[in-house]
Amino acid sequence: MKKIVLIALLSIGLVGLTDAQRGKKSKKATQKEDDKKIEIVADGVPKIKFNEIIHDFGNITEGTQATFTFEFVNTGNAPLLLESVQASCGCTTPEWSKEPVAPGKKGKVTATFNSSGRPGNFTKTITVKYNGPAESNTEFLTIKGFVEQAPVTPQTPVVTPNN
């Protein structure tokens, strides 16, 4: 009787151990398949690298259209497409490369600030979204400076003769 119980316990233990080993193998196989999936996705990822992300115009005279071009390189290994480029307010107008930028090639984002009626310090942000990975597909560019108020020209009074 003791031998039968011992054999039964050993058999159950071996079956359990075998199933556990099968489970580990299938997890590794799944993990390897998942790694392959990740590698496949990672093989075609665009990445944007701007030469600079902040530009200071310094002092400009009110009424000036201050323009600066931010240049970037696609350092990834898939074509990069700028999906949207938006300024933080209506006084700044962005223009950008509309065609896909091949890996290793350059593109640009140009920001024009209209200083009319805006004397004093300014800081404006341009939000750039591109077709990269969701966790890193947005860049922020900044233009800043100081608008000196335009000199006020005195108006010459108009005198009309009385009849």
C-alpha positions as CSV (number, residue, x, y, z in Angstrom):
1,M,0.0,0.0,0.0
2,K,2.8,2.4,0.8
3,K,4.5,1.6,-2.5
4,I,1.3,2.4,-4.4
5,V,0.8,5.7,-2.7
6,L,4.5,6.6,-3.2
7,I,4.3,5.7,-6.9
8,A,1.1,7.7,-7.3
9,L,2.7,10.8,-5.7
10,L,5.8,10.5,-7.8
11,S,3.7,10.2,-11.0
12,I,1.7,13.3,-10.1
13,G,4.9,15.2,-9.3
14,L,6.5,14.3,-12.6
15,V,3.3,15.2,-14.6
16,G,3.2,18.6,-12.8
17,L,6.9,19.2,-13.5
18,T,6.5,18.3,-17.1
19,D,3.5,20.7,-17.5
20,A,5.4,23.4,-15.8
21,Q,8.4,23.0,-18.2
22,R,6.0,23.1,-21.2
23,G,4.5,26.3,-19.9
24,K,7.9,27.9,-19.6
25,K,8.9,26.9,-23.1
26,S,5.7,28.3,-24.5
27,K,6.2,31.6,-22.6
28,K,9.7,31.8,-24.0
29,A,8.4,31.1,-27.5
30,T,5.7,33.7,-27.1
31,Q,8.3,36.2,-25.7
32,K,10.5,35.6,-28.7
33,E,7.6,36.1,-31.0
34,D,6.8,39.3,-29.2
35,D,10.4,40.4,-29.4
36,K,10.3,39.8,-33.2
37,K,7.1,41.9,-33.4
38,I,8.8,44.7,-31.5
39,E,11.9,44.5,-33.7
40,I,9.8,44.6,-36.8
41,V,7.9,47.7,-35.6
42,A,11.2,49.3,-34.5
43,D,12.8,48.7,-37.9
44,G,10.7,51.5,-39.6
45,V,10.6,54.4,-37.2
46,P,11.1,58.1,-38.2
47,K,12.9,60.3,-35.6
48,I,13.2,64.1,-35.7
49,K,16.2,66.0,-34.6
50,F,16.1,69.9,-34.7
51,N,19.4,71.9,-35.0
52,E,17.9,74.2,-32.3
53,I,14.5,74.4,-30.6
54,I,14.7,77.9,-29.2
55,H,15.4,81.1,-31.2
56,D,15.8,84.5,-29.6
57,F,15.1,87.4,-32.0
58,G,16.5,89.9,-29.4
59,N,15.1,93.4,-29.9
60,I,12.9,94.1,-32.9
61,T,10.9,97.1,-33.9
62,E,7.1,97.0,-33.6
63,G,5.6,96.2,-37.1
64,T,8.4,93.9,-38.0
65,Q,7.6,90.5,-39.5
66,A,10.2,88.4,-37.6
67,T,11.0,85.1,-39.4
68,F,13.1,82.2,-38.4
69,T,13.6,78.8,-40.0
70,F,14.1,75.7,-37.7
71,E,15.9,73.0,-39.6
72,F,15.7,69.3,-38.7
73,V,17.1,65.9,-39.8
74,N,15.2,62.6,-40.0
75,T,17.6,60.5,-37.9
76,G,15.3,57.5,-38.0
77,N,15.1,54.8,-40.6
78,A,11.7,55.5,-42.1
79,P,10.2,58.5,-43.9
80,L,9.1,61.3,-41.6
81,L,5.9,63.2,-42.2
82,L,5.0,66.4,-40.3
83,E,1.3,65.7,-39.5
84,S,0.6,69.1,-37.9
85,V,2.4,72.3,-37.0
86,Q,0.5,74.8,-34.8
87,A,1.5,78.1,-33.3
88,S,0.3,79.1,-29.8
89,C,-1.5,82.2,-31.1
90,G,-2.6,83.9,-34.3
91,C,0.3,86.3,-34.3
92,T,2.7,83.5,-35.3
93,T,2.3,81.7,-38.7
94,P,4.1,78.4,-39.3
95,E,5.1,76.9,-42.6
96,W,6.7,73.5,-42.9
97,S,7.9,70.7,-45.2
98,K,4.8,69.0,-46.5
99,E,6.5,66.1,-48.3
100,P,7.9,63.1,-46.4
101,V,11.5,63.5,-45.4
102,A,13.6,60.5,-46.1
103,P,16.0,59.1,-43.5
104,G,19.1,61.2,-43.2
105,K,17.5,64.1,-45.2
106,K,16.6,67.6,-43.9
107,G,13.3,69.4,-43.6
108,K,12.3,72.8,-42.1
109,V,9.7,74.6,-40.0
110,T,9.5,78.4,-40.5
111,A,7.8,80.6,-38.0
112,T,6.9,84.2,-38.7
113,F,5.9,86.5,-35.8
114,N,3.8,89.6,-36.6
115,S,4.9,92.2,-34.0
116,S,2.3,94.9,-35.0
117,G,0.5,96.2,-31.9
118,R,2.5,93.8,-29.6
119,P,5.2,95.9,-27.8
120,G,7.0,94.2,-25.0
121,N,8.4,90.7,-24.3
122,F,7.0,87.8,-26.3
123,T,7.5,84.0,-26.1
124,K,5.6,81.8,-28.7
125,T,5.5,78.1,-29.0
126,I,5.2,76.0,-32.2
127,T,3.9,72.5,-31.6
128,V,5.2,70.0,-34.2
129,K,3.6,66.5,-34.5
130,Y,5.0,63.9,-36.8
131,N,4.4,60.2,-37.6
132,G,6.8,58.8,-35.0
133,P,6.1,56.6,-32.0
134,A,3.1,57.9,-30.0
135,E,5.2,58.5,-26.8
136,S,7.7,60.8,-28.6
137,N,6.0,62.2,-31.7
138,T,5.7,65.8,-30.6
139,E,8.4,68.5,-30.5
140,F,8.0,72.0,-29.2
141,L,9.8,75.0,-30.8
142,T,10.1,78.4,-29.2
143,I,10.6,81.9,-30.6
144,K,11.1,84.8,-28.2
145,G,12.3,88.4,-28.1
146,F,11.4,92.0,-27.2
147,V,9.2,94.3,-29.4
148,E,10.3,97.9,-29.1
149,Q,7.3,100.2,-29.5
150,A,7.4,102.0,-32.8
151,P,8.1,105.7,-32.5
152,V,4.9,107.8,-32.5
153,T,5.1,110.4,-35.3
154,P,3.4,113.6,-34.4
155,Q,0.4,114.5,-36.6
156,T,0.6,117.9,-38.2
157,P,-2.7,119.7,-37.5
158,V,-4.7,120.4,-40.7
159,V,-5.8,124.0,-40.9
160,T,-8.5,124.9,-43.3
161,P,-9.2,128.5,-44.1
162,N,-12.6,129.9,-43.0
163,N,-14.6,131.7,-45.7
